């Protein structure tokens, strides 16, 4: 399972989406598309990968889909996710 999660997070757009969702809120796919400069089909594929890895959940809201971090994510996976986000933030600030 950790390998699946790390593989999902290795792609820059997916990692950026997780970074946006890490604020604890729920974000519409249209917002993710705009903020990450991604097409609807590309964003949907990325979010499906994150969902299959157990990192996000979705909810349909009229014509849009809203995503958030999986609130039932196992604690050890959340620790791994937090470590990846912290390492990525440190790398961005050092650059």
C-alpha angles and dihedrals in degrees: 000000000000089000091054090050094047090047090052091049094046092079110086097223092050091047090050090050091052089049089055092047091048089081086081095244134115116252130199116234088238090061092048090049092052096044094045097038093235133143120245094252093048092047091048092053092049093048091048089055091051091047092050089051088055094243099115140028128205138212128194114234110183105297095345134077119221122207135199137166111281106266089201093055109138113256093242091054091048089053089052092048092049090050092051091049092047092049091048092049091049090050092050093049093048092053 
